[in-house]
Amino acid sequence: MKYEVILFGSEEDGAYIAEVPELPGCMADGATAKDALQNVEVVAAEWIETAVSLGREVPVPKGRLRYA
């Protein structure tokens, strides 16, 4: 995935959250950082697939950081 992913820990439950800012609302969580990153890859692919099927524009990746 060429989109920037922001990964942060949740103090509330100790889980990790990964967000793709260029795809509005695209985020996933996981028990570990690796799980969250794997989950957000799946969610991003589904986000793009849904946007395409609805005829909506898919943002072009800006090619910034892979992880922040």
PDB file with SEQRES, HELIX, SHEET and CRYST1 records, atoms N, CA, C and O in Angstrom:
SEQRES   1 A   68  MET LYS TYR GLU VAL ILE LEU PHE GLY SER GLU GLU ASP          
SEQRES   2 A   68  GLY ALA TYR ILE ALA GLU VAL PRO GLU LEU PRO GLY CYS          
SEQRES   3 A   68  MET ALA ASP GLY ALA THR ALA LYS ASP ALA LEU GLN ASN          
SEQRES   4 A   68  VAL GLU VAL VAL ALA ALA GLU TRP ILE GLU THR ALA VAL          
SEQRES   5 A   68  SER LEU GLY ARG GLU VAL PRO VAL PRO LYS GLY ARG LEU          
SEQRES   6 A   68  ARG TYR ALA                                                  
HELIX    1 AA1 ALA A   33  SER A   53  1                                  21    
SHEET    1 AA1 3 ILE A   6  GLY A   9  0                                        
SHEET    2 AA1 3 TYR A  16  GLU A  19 -1                                        
SHEET    3 AA1 3 MET A  27  GLY A  30 -1                                        
CRYST1    1.000    1.000    1.000  90.00  90.00  90.00 P 1           1          
ATOM      1  N   MET A   1       0.856  -1.176   0.000  1.00  0.00           N  
ATOM      2  CA  MET A   1       0.000   0.000   0.000  1.00  0.00           C  
ATOM      3  C   MET A   1       0.895   1.229   0.000  1.00  0.00           C  
ATOM      4  O   MET A   1       1.871   1.301   0.748  1.00  0.00           O  
ATOM      5  N   LYS A   2       0.558   2.183  -0.836  1.00  0.00           N  
ATOM      6  CA  LYS A   2       1.387   3.374  -0.986  1.00  0.00           C  
ATOM      7  C   LYS A   2       0.871   4.563  -0.194  1.00  0.00           C  
ATOM      8  O   LYS A   2       1.447   5.649  -0.255  1.00  0.00           O  
ATOM      9  N   TYR A   3      -0.201   4.365   0.544  1.00  0.00           N  
ATOM     10  CA  TYR A   3      -0.759   5.448   1.337  1.00  0.00           C  
ATOM     11  C   TYR A   3      -0.040   5.548   2.679  1.00  0.00           C  
ATOM     12  O   TYR A   3       0.444   4.553   3.220  1.00  0.00           O  
ATOM     13  N   GLU A   4       0.018   6.761   3.197  1.00  0.00           N  
ATOM     14  CA  GLU A   4       0.588   6.988   4.517  1.00  0.00           C  
ATOM     15  C   GLU A   4      -0.304   6.324   5.564  1.00  0.00           C  
ATOM     16  O   GLU A   4      -1.530   6.401   5.486  1.00  0.00           O  
ATOM     17  N   VAL A   5       0.320   5.677   6.535  1.00  0.00           N  
ATOM     18  CA  VAL A   5      -0.403   5.043   7.638  1.00  0.00           C  
ATOM     19  C   VAL A   5       0.097   5.647   8.938  1.00  0.00           C  
ATOM     20  O   VAL A   5       1.303   5.707   9.179  1.00  0.00           O  
ATOM     21  N   ILE A   6      -0.822   6.092   9.769  1.00  0.00           N  
ATOM     22  CA  ILE A   6      -0.478   6.595  11.087  1.00  0.00           C  
ATOM     23  C   ILE A   6      -0.859   5.516  12.093  1.00  0.00           C  
ATOM     24  O   ILE A   6      -2.002   5.058  12.127  1.00  0.00           O  
ATOM     25  N   LEU A   7       0.093   5.122  12.898  1.00  0.00           N  
ATOM     26  CA  LEU A   7      -0.099   4.056  13.873  1.00  0.00           C  
ATOM     27  C   LEU A   7       0.077   4.640  15.263  1.00  0.00           C  
ATOM     28  O   LEU A   7       1.067   5.317  15.541  1.00  0.00           O  
ATOM     29  N   PHE A   8      -0.889   4.374  16.135  1.00  0.00           N  
ATOM     30  CA  PHE A   8      -0.744   4.843  17.505  1.00  0.00           C  
ATOM     31  C   PHE A   8      -1.377   3.848  18.461  1.00  0.00           C  
ATOM     32  O   PHE A   8      -2.249   3.063  18.090  1.00  0.00           O  
ATOM     33  N   GLY A   9      -0.912   3.904  19.705  1.00  0.00           N  
ATOM     34  CA  GLY A   9      -1.430   3.010  20.734  1.00  0.00           C  
ATOM     35  C   GLY A   9      -2.601   3.634  21.451  1.00  0.00           C  
ATOM     36  O   GLY A   9      -2.665   4.851  21.620  1.00  0.00           O  
ATOM     37  N   SER A  10      -3.520   2.802  21.869  1.00  0.00           N  
ATOM     38  CA  SER A  10      -4.683   3.246  22.632  1.00  0.00           C  
ATOM     39  C   SER A  10      -4.394   3.023  24.109  1.00  0.00           C  
ATOM     40  O   SER A  10      -4.245   1.884  24.554  1.00  0.00           O  
ATOM     41  N   GLU A  11      -4.315   4.107  24.864  1.00  0.00           N  
ATOM     42  CA  GLU A  11      -4.073   3.981  26.302  1.00  0.00           C  
ATOM     43  C   GLU A  11      -5.243   3.313  27.015  1.00  0.00           C  
ATOM     44  O   GLU A  11      -5.070   2.660  28.044  1.00  0.00           O  
ATOM     45  N   GLU A  12      -6.426   3.487  26.455  1.00  0.00           N  
ATOM     46  CA  GLU A  12      -7.637   2.971  27.086  1.00  0.00           C  
ATOM     47  C   GLU A  12      -7.634   1.446  27.194  1.00  0.00           C  
ATOM     48  O   GLU A  12      -7.953   0.897  28.249  1.00  0.00           O  
ATOM     49  N   ASP A  13      -7.271   0.758  26.098  1.00  0.00           N  
ATOM     50  CA  ASP A  13      -7.339  -0.705  26.114  1.00  0.00           C  
ATOM     51  C   ASP A  13      -6.037  -1.391  25.718  1.00  0.00           C  
ATOM     52  O   ASP A  13      -5.990  -2.619  25.641  1.00  0.00           O  
ATOM     53  N   GLY A  14      -4.970  -0.617  25.464  1.00  0.00           N  
ATOM     54  CA  GLY A  14      -3.682  -1.195  25.124  1.00  0.00           C  
ATOM     55  C   GLY A  14      -3.575  -1.711  23.703  1.00  0.00           C  
ATOM     56  O   GLY A  14      -2.552  -2.288  23.335  1.00  0.00           O  
ATOM     57  N   ALA A  15      -4.598  -1.519  22.902  1.00  0.00           N  
ATOM     58  CA  ALA A  15      -4.575  -1.964  21.506  1.00  0.00           C  
ATOM     59  C   ALA A  15      -3.865  -0.909  20.653  1.00  0.00           C  
ATOM     60  O   ALA A  15      -3.482   0.153  21.144  1.00  0.00           O  
ATOM     61  N   TYR A  16      -3.702  -1.220  19.392  1.00  0.00           N  
ATOM     62  CA  TYR A  16      -3.102  -0.290  18.443  1.00  0.00           C  
ATOM     63  C   TYR A  16      -4.129   0.077  17.384  1.00  0.00           C  
ATOM     64  O   TYR A  16      -4.992  -0.726  17.028  1.00  0.00           O  
ATOM     65  N   ILE A  17      -4.021   1.302  16.887  1.00  0.00           N  
ATOM     66  CA  ILE A  17      -4.929   1.796  15.870  1.00  0.00           C  
ATOM     67  C   ILE A  17      -4.092   2.295  14.692  1.00  0.00           C  
ATOM     68  O   ILE A  17      -3.123   3.031  14.881  1.00  0.00           O  
ATOM     69  N   ALA A  18      -4.464   1.898  13.496  1.00  0.00           N  
ATOM     70  CA  ALA A  18      -3.796   2.344  12.279  1.00  0.00           C  
ATOM     71  C   ALA A  18      -4.818   3.100  11.441  1.00  0.00           C  
ATOM     72  O   ALA A  18      -5.939   2.634  11.237  1.00  0.00           O  
ATOM     73  N   GLU A  19      -4.418   4.265  10.964  1.00  0.00           N  
ATOM     74  CA  GLU A  19      -5.315   5.124  10.191  1.00  0.00           C  
ATOM     75  C   GLU A  19      -4.657   5.512   8.868  1.00  0.00           C  
ATOM     76  O   GLU A  19      -3.448   5.738   8.804  1.00  0.00           O  
ATOM     77  N   VAL A  20      -5.472   5.586   7.814  1.00  0.00           N  
ATOM     78  CA  VAL A  20      -5.004   6.042   6.499  1.00  0.00           C  
ATOM     79  C   VAL A  20      -5.675   7.391   6.254  1.00  0.00           C  
ATOM     80  O   VAL A  20      -6.810   7.436   5.780  1.00  0.00           O  
ATOM     81  N   PRO A  21      -4.986   8.494   6.572  1.00  0.00           N  
ATOM     82  CA  PRO A  21      -5.621   9.818   6.489  1.00  0.00           C  
ATOM     83  C   PRO A  21      -6.144  10.197   5.110  1.00  0.00           C  
ATOM     84  O   PRO A  21      -7.112  10.950   5.006  1.00  0.00           O  
ATOM     85  N   GLU A  22      -5.527   9.695   4.060  1.00  0.00           N  
ATOM     86  CA  GLU A  22      -5.958  10.056   2.710  1.00  0.00           C  
ATOM     87  C   GLU A  22      -7.259   9.373   2.292  1.00  0.00           C  
ATOM     88  O   GLU A  22      -7.887   9.768   1.310  1.00  0.00           O  
ATOM     89  N   LEU A  23      -7.659   8.347   3.042  1.00  0.00           N  
ATOM     90  CA  LEU A  23      -8.921   7.645   2.771  1.00  0.00           C  
ATOM     91  C   LEU A  23      -9.841   7.908   3.967  1.00  0.00           C  
ATOM     92  O   LEU A  23      -9.765   7.196   4.969  1.00  0.00           O  
ATOM     93  N   PRO A  24     -10.689   8.901   3.875  1.00  0.00           N  
ATOM     94  CA  PRO A  24     -11.508   9.315   5.015  1.00  0.00           C  
ATOM     95  C   PRO A  24     -12.247   8.153   5.693  1.00  0.00           C  
ATOM     96  O   PRO A  24     -12.947   7.371   5.050  1.00  0.00           O  
ATOM     97  N   GLY A  25     -12.064   8.073   6.999  1.00  0.00           N  
ATOM     98  CA  GLY A  25     -12.737   7.043   7.784  1.00  0.00           C  
ATOM     99  C   GLY A  25     -12.055   5.691   7.739  1.00  0.00           C  
ATOM    100  O   GLY A  25     -12.553   4.735   8.334  1.00  0.00           O  
ATOM    101  N   CYS A  26     -10.925   5.584   7.050  1.00  0.00           N  
ATOM    102  CA  CYS A  26     -10.241   4.291   6.904  1.00  0.00           C  
ATOM    103  C   CYS A  26      -9.290   4.079   8.068  1.00  0.00           C  
ATOM    104  O   CYS A  26      -8.242   4.720   8.155  1.00  0.00           O  
ATOM    105  N   MET A  27      -9.666   3.175   8.959  1.00  0.00           N  
ATOM    106  CA  MET A  27      -8.824   2.842  10.097  1.00  0.00           C  
ATOM    107  C   MET A  27      -9.149   1.442  10.579  1.00  0.00           C  
ATOM    108  O   MET A  27     -10.218   0.899  10.298  1.00  0.00           O  
ATOM    109  N   ALA A  28      -8.213   0.873  11.304  1.00  0.00           N  
ATOM    110  CA  ALA A  28      -8.402  -0.467  11.849  1.00  0.00           C  
ATOM    111  C   ALA A  28      -7.615  -0.563  13.151  1.00  0.00           C  
ATOM    112  O   ALA A  28      -6.726   0.245  13.421  1.00  0.00           O  
ATOM    113  N   ASP A  29      -7.958  -1.558  13.939  1.00  0.00           N  
ATOM    114  CA  ASP A  29      -7.222  -1.755  15.191  1.00  0.00           C  
ATOM    115  C   ASP A  29      -6.683  -3.176  15.249  1.00  0.00           C  
ATOM    116  O   ASP A  29      -6.983  -4.012  14.396  1.00  0.00           O  
ATOM    117  N   GLY A  30      -5.886  -3.425  16.270  1.00  0.00           N  
ATOM    118  CA  GLY A  30      -5.335  -4.752  16.468  1.00  0.00           C  
ATOM    119  C   GLY A  30      -4.692  -4.842  17.839  1.00  0.00           C  
ATOM    120  O   GLY A  30      -4.364  -3.824  18.449  1.00  0.00           O  
ATOM    121  N   ALA A  31      -4.514  -6.056  18.318  1.00  0.00           N  
ATOM    122  CA  ALA A  31      -3.910  -6.275  19.630  1.00  0.00           C  
ATOM    123  C   ALA A  31      -2.435  -5.877  19.636  1.00  0.00           C  
ATOM    124  O   ALA A  31      -1.894  -5.503  20.676  1.00  0.00           O  
ATOM    125  N   THR A  32      -1.790  -5.957  18.477  1.00  0.00           N  
ATOM    126  CA  THR A  32      -0.387  -5.555  18.334  1.00  0.00           C  
ATOM    127  C   THR A  32      -0.285  -4.558  17.183  1.00  0.00           C  
ATOM    128  O   THR A  32      -1.219  -4.404  16.395  1.00  0.00           O  
ATOM    129  N   ALA A  33       0.856  -3.887  17.097  1.00  0.00           N  
ATOM    130  CA  ALA A  33       1.065  -2.950  16.000  1.00  0.00           C  
ATOM    131  C   ALA A  33       0.998  -3.689  14.661  1.00  0.00           C  
ATOM    132  O   ALA A  33       0.411  -3.193  13.699  1.00  0.00           O  
ATOM    133  N   LYS A  34       1.600  -4.872  14.608  1.00  0.00           N  
ATOM    134  CA  LYS A  34       1.588  -5.660  13.373  1.00  0.00           C  
ATOM    135  C   LYS A  34       0.159  -6.026  12.972  1.00  0.00           C  
ATOM    136  O   LYS A  34      -0.199  -5.936  11.798  1.00  0.00           O  
ATOM    137  N   ASP A  35      -0.650  -6.436  13.938  1.00  0.00           N  
ATOM    138  CA  ASP A  35      -2.054  -6.771  13.652  1.00  0.00           C  
ATOM    139  C   ASP A  35      -2.804  -5.565  13.090  1.00  0.00           C  
ATOM    140  O   ASP A  35      -3.548  -5.683  12.117  1.00  0.00           O  
ATOM    141  N   ALA A  36      -2.599  -4.401  13.716  1.00  0.00           N  
ATOM    142  CA  ALA A  36      -3.297  -3.195  13.263  1.00  0.00           C  
ATOM    143  C   ALA A  36      -2.894  -2.841  11.833  1.00  0.00           C  
ATOM    144  O   ALA A  36      -3.737  -2.451  11.025  1.00  0.00           O  
ATOM    145  N   LEU A  37      -1.606  -2.979  11.521  1.00  0.00           N  
ATOM    146  CA  LEU A  37      -1.133  -2.670  10.171  1.00  0.00           C  
ATOM    147  C   LEU A  37      -1.684  -3.659   9.147  1.00  0.00           C  
ATOM    148  O   LEU A  37      -2.070  -3.265   8.047  1.00  0.00           O  
ATOM    149  N   GLN A  38      -1.722  -4.933   9.502  1.00  0.00           N  
ATOM    150  CA  GLN A  38      -2.296  -5.932   8.597  1.00  0.00           C  
ATOM    151  C   GLN A  38      -3.780  -5.670   8.380  1.00  0.00           C  
ATOM    152  O   GLN A  38      -4.279  -5.768   7.259  1.00  0.00           O  
ATOM    153  N   ASN A  39      -4.478  -5.336   9.457  1.00  0.00           N  
ATOM    154  CA  ASN A  39      -5.918  -5.083   9.358  1.00  0.00           C  
ATOM    155  C   ASN A  39      -6.219  -3.847   8.521  1.00  0.00           C  
ATOM    156  O   ASN A  39      -7.184  -3.840   7.756  1.00  0.00           O  
ATOM    157  N   VAL A  40      -5.405  -2.801   8.655  1.00  0.00           N  
ATOM    158  CA  VAL A  40      -5.678  -1.583   7.892  1.00  0.00           C  
ATOM    159  C   VAL A  40      -5.391  -1.796   6.402  1.00  0.00           C  
ATOM    160  O   VAL A  40      -5.992  -1.126   5.562  1.00  0.00           O  
ATOM    161  N   GLU A  41      -4.496  -2.703   6.067  1.00  0.00           N  
ATOM    162  CA  GLU A  41      -4.272  -3.036   4.648  1.00  0.00           C  
ATOM    163  C   GLU A  41      -5.558  -3.601   4.035  1.00  0.00           C  
ATOM    164  O   GLU A  41      -5.937  -3.238   2.922  1.00  0.00           O  
ATOM    165  N   VAL A  42      -6.216  -4.489   4.773  1.00  0.00           N  
ATOM    166  CA  VAL A  42      -7.463  -5.101   4.304  1.00  0.00           C  
ATOM    167  C   VAL A  42      -8.560  -4.044   4.193  1.00  0.00           C  
ATOM    168  O   VAL A  42      -9.273  -3.979   3.192  1.00  0.00           O  
ATOM    169  N   VAL A  43      -8.685  -3.226   5.222  1.00  0.00           N  
ATOM    170  CA  VAL A  43      -9.731  -2.200   5.235  1.00  0.00           C  
ATOM    171  C   VAL A  43      -9.503  -1.184   4.112  1.00  0.00           C  
ATOM    172  O   VAL A  43     -10.462  -0.751   3.472  1.00  0.00           O  
ATOM    173  N   ALA A  44      -8.251  -0.799   3.866  1.00  0.00           N  
ATOM    174  CA  ALA A  44      -7.957   0.153   2.785  1.00  0.00           C  
ATOM    175  C   ALA A  44      -8.324  -0.438   1.423  1.00  0.00           C  
ATOM    176  O   ALA A  44      -8.889   0.252   0.575  1.00  0.00           O  
ATOM    177  N   ALA A  45      -8.006  -1.705   1.219  1.00  0.00           N  
ATOM    178  CA  ALA A  45      -8.363  -2.360  -0.049  1.00  0.00           C  
ATOM    179  C   ALA A  45      -9.878  -2.377  -0.225  1.00  0.00           C  
ATOM    180  O   ALA A  45     -10.381  -2.144  -1.325  1.00  0.00           O  
ATOM    181  N   GLU A  46     -10.601  -2.652   0.850  1.00  0.00           N  
ATOM    182  CA  GLU A  46     -12.069  -2.652   0.787  1.00  0.00           C  
ATOM    183  C   GLU A  46     -12.606  -1.239   0.557  1.00  0.00           C  
ATOM    184  O   GLU A  46     -13.580  -1.054  -0.172  1.00  0.00           O  
ATOM    185  N   TRP A  47     -11.969  -0.243   1.181  1.00  0.00           N  
ATOM    186  CA  TRP A  47     -12.371   1.157   0.994  1.00  0.00           C  
ATOM    187  C   TRP A  47     -12.261   1.515  -0.476  1.00  0.00           C  
ATOM    188  O   TRP A  47     -13.192   2.075  -1.056  1.00  0.00           O  
ATOM    189  N   ILE A  48     -11.117   1.191  -1.083  1.00  0.00           N  
ATOM    190  CA  ILE A  48     -10.883   1.507  -2.494  1.00  0.00           C  
ATOM    191  C   ILE A  48     -11.859   0.739  -3.381  1.00  0.00           C  
ATOM    192  O   ILE A  48     -12.423   1.306  -4.317  1.00  0.00           O  
ATOM    193  N   GLU A  49     -12.058  -0.524  -3.099  1.00  0.00           N  
ATOM    194  CA  GLU A  49     -12.991  -1.347  -3.888  1.00  0.00           C  
ATOM    195  C   GLU A  49     -14.401  -0.764  -3.841  1.00  0.00           C  
ATOM    196  O   GLU A  49     -15.083  -0.701  -4.864  1.00  0.00           O  
ATOM    197  N   THR A  50     -14.831  -0.346  -2.679  1.00  0.00           N  
ATOM    198  CA  THR A  50     -16.166   0.236  -2.527  1.00  0.00           C  
ATOM    199  C   THR A  50     -16.276   1.555  -3.280  1.00  0.00           C  
ATOM    200  O   THR A  50     -17.266   1.803  -3.968  1.00  0.00           O  
ATOM    201  N   ALA A  51     -15.256   2.400  -3.149  1.00  0.00           N  
ATOM    202  CA  ALA A  51     -15.273   3.687  -3.856  1.00  0.00           C  
ATOM    203  C   ALA A  51     -15.363   3.478  -5.363  1.00  0.00           C  
ATOM    204  O   ALA A  51     -16.139   4.156  -6.037  1.00  0.00           O  
ATOM    205  N   VAL A  52     -14.583   2.552  -5.893  1.00  0.00           N  
ATOM    206  CA  VAL A  52     -14.600   2.268  -7.330  1.00  0.00           C  
ATOM    207  C   VAL A  52     -15.979   1.762  -7.755  1.00  0.00           C  
ATOM    208  O   VAL A  52     -16.511   2.189  -8.779  1.00  0.00           O  
ATOM    209  N   SER A  53     -16.557   0.850  -6.967  1.00  0.00           N  
ATOM    210  CA  SER A  53     -17.860   0.278  -7.333  1.00  0.00           C  
ATOM    211  C   SER A  53     -18.973   1.328  -7.303  1.00  0.00           C  
ATOM    212  O   SER A  53     -19.975   1.199  -8.007  1.00  0.00           O  
ATOM    213  N   LEU A  54     -18.790   2.365  -6.486  1.00  0.00           N  
ATOM    214  CA  LEU A  54     -19.785   3.435  -6.411  1.00  0.00           C  
ATOM    215  C   LEU A  54     -19.483   4.586  -7.366  1.00  0.00           C  
ATOM    216  O   LEU A  54     -20.219   5.571  -7.418  1.00  0.00           O  
ATOM    217  N   GLY A  55     -18.394   4.452  -8.119  1.00  0.00           N  
ATOM    218  CA  GLY A  55     -18.021   5.496  -9.057  1.00  0.00           C  
ATOM    219  C   GLY A  55     -17.423   6.721  -8.405  1.00  0.00           C  
ATOM    220  O   GLY A  55     -17.434   7.803  -8.992  1.00  0.00           O  
ATOM    221  N   ARG A  56     -16.900   6.570  -7.200  1.00  0.00           N  
ATOM    222  CA  ARG A  56     -16.306   7.699  -6.486  1.00  0.00           C  
ATOM    223  C   ARG A  56     -14.809   7.768  -6.766  1.00  0.00           C  
ATOM    224  O   ARG A  56     -14.176   6.772  -7.118  1.00  0.00           O  
ATOM    225  N   GLU A  57     -14.269   8.949  -6.603  1.00  0.00           N  
ATOM    226  CA  GLU A  57     -12.850   9.168  -6.839  1.00  0.00           C  
ATOM    227  C   GLU A  57     -12.011   8.535  -5.723  1.00  0.00           C  
ATOM    228  O   GLU A  57     -12.335   8.650  -4.540  1.00  0.00           O  
ATOM    229  N   VAL A  58     -10.944   7.876  -6.121  1.00  0.00           N  
ATOM    230  CA  VAL A  58      -9.995   7.312  -5.168  1.00  0.00           C  
ATOM    231  C   VAL A  58      -8.778   8.231  -5.150  1.00  0.00           C  
ATOM    232  O   VAL A  58      -8.150   8.442  -6.187  1.00  0.00           O  
ATOM    233  N   PRO A  59      -8.437   8.781  -3.983  1.00  0.00           N  
ATOM    234  CA  PRO A  59      -7.290   9.691  -3.913  1.00  0.00           C  
ATOM    235  C   PRO A  59      -5.996   9.014  -4.362  1.00  0.00           C  
ATOM    236  O   PRO A  59      -5.761   7.839  -4.079  1.00  0.00           O  
ATOM    237  N   VAL A  60      -5.176   9.769  -5.055  1.00  0.00           N  
ATOM    238  CA  VAL A  60      -3.863   9.284  -5.461  1.00  0.00           C  
ATOM    239  C   VAL A  60      -2.950   9.379  -4.241  1.00  0.00           C  
ATOM    240  O   VAL A  60      -2.929  10.413  -3.572  1.00  0.00           O  
ATOM    241  N   PRO A  61      -2.189   8.314  -3.936  1.00  0.00           N  
ATOM    242  CA  PRO A  61      -1.283   8.383  -2.781  1.00  0.00           C  
ATOM    243  C   PRO A  61      -0.279   9.525  -2.955  1.00  0.00           C  
ATOM    244  O   PRO A  61       0.247   9.742  -4.047  1.00  0.00           O  
ATOM    245  N   LYS A  62      -0.029  10.233  -1.888  1.00  0.00           N  
ATOM    246  CA  LYS A  62       0.913  11.342  -1.940  1.00  0.00           C  
ATOM    247  C   LYS A  62       2.347  10.886  -1.726  1.00  0.00           C  
ATOM    248  O   LYS A  62       3.280  11.673  -1.886  1.00  0.00           O  
ATOM    249  N   GLY A  63       2.528   9.627  -1.367  1.00  0.00           N  
ATOM    250  CA  GLY A  63       3.854   9.067  -1.258  1.00  0.00           C  
ATOM    251  C   GLY A  63       4.682   9.589  -0.104  1.00  0.00           C  
ATOM    252  O   GLY A  63       5.905   9.684  -0.206  1.00  0.00           O  
ATOM    253  N   ARG A  64       4.037   9.923   0.976  1.00  0.00           N  
ATOM    254  CA  ARG A  64       4.774  10.388   2.147  1.00  0.00           C  
ATOM    255  C   ARG A  64       5.258   9.190   2.947  1.00  0.00           C  
ATOM    256  O   ARG A  64       5.565   8.142   2.377  1.00  0.00           O  
ATOM    257  N   LEU A  65       5.326   9.335   4.233  1.00  0.00           N  
ATOM    258  CA  LEU A  65       5.806   8.269   5.100  1.00  0.00           C  
ATOM    259  C   LEU A  65       4.944   7.014   5.002  1.00  0.00           C  
ATOM    260  O   LEU A  65       3.734   7.104   4.794  1.00  0.00           O  
ATOM    261  N   ARG A  66       5.558   5.858   5.150  1.00  0.00           N  
ATOM    262  CA  ARG A  66       4.797   4.613   5.210  1.00  0.00           C  
ATOM    263  C   ARG A  66       4.177   4.461   6.585  1.00  0.00           C  
ATOM    264  O   ARG A  66       3.027   4.036   6.699  1.00  0.00           O  
ATOM    265  N   TYR A  67       4.914   4.798   7.629  1.00  0.00           N  
ATOM    266  CA  TYR A  67       4.420   4.732   9.005  1.00  0.00           C  
ATOM    267  C   TYR A  67       4.778   6.020   9.713  1.00  0.00           C  
ATOM    268  O   TYR A  67       5.831   6.607   9.465  1.00  0.00           O  
ATOM    269  N   ALA A  68       3.904   6.450  10.590  1.00  0.00           N  
ATOM    270  CA  ALA A  68       4.210   7.633  11.399  1.00  0.00           C  
ATOM    271  C   ALA A  68       3.883   7.324  12.843  1.00  0.00           C  
ATOM    272  O   ALA A  68       4.061   8.177  13.713  1.00  0.00           O  
TER     273      ALA A  68                                                      
END                                                                             
